[in-house]
């Protein structure tokens, strides 16, 4: 019986070793070619599957080709901190229906430097407008203790190459008059065109 137990243990260890050696899934990456340089994104498809699938639907249909980064938010009193926002700016010919909200409480992701996230109004209203964090932005995460809409935004990946391009876009000229409400003074002028968006892996 003792020998049988040892064999069973060894067989179990062998099975575990085989499982551990299984190749990791290939990361899903998207290359954005912009007027100010390239940006490569790695999507967290394992953690935010719905939001990543939505973004890839726009990429695969070439609906982000010719879109633009059009907004740069710069946090007052902080150096090189804020976000850049891009997308099709509500062009109905390019939009798919909105998707359900995947909060950071569900995904375990956080709005750190270089993270890409889906812009929205109310939860469940997001389509393809997105933003990239410049510096850590934890206040964009879900916070159940916050009053009102506390679900935050749907982070779904990160910049793995082209952080310099992100910062060039962030520092690009803005208009003093374009934009409404809080967005006044944050609109890039001229916008930074997204020439193409393609999967690379």
Buried (B, 14 or more C-beta within 10 A) or exposed (E): EEEEEEEEEEEEEEEEEEEEEEEEEEBBBBBBBBBBBBBBBBBBBEBBBBBBBBBBEBBEEEBBBBBBBBBBBBEEEEEEBBBBBBBBBEEEEBBEEBBEBBBBBBBEBBBBBBBBBBBBEEBEEBBBBBBBBBBBBEEBBBBEEEEEEBBBBBBBBBBEBBBEBBBBBBBBEBEEEBBEEEEEBBBBEEBBBBBBBBEEE
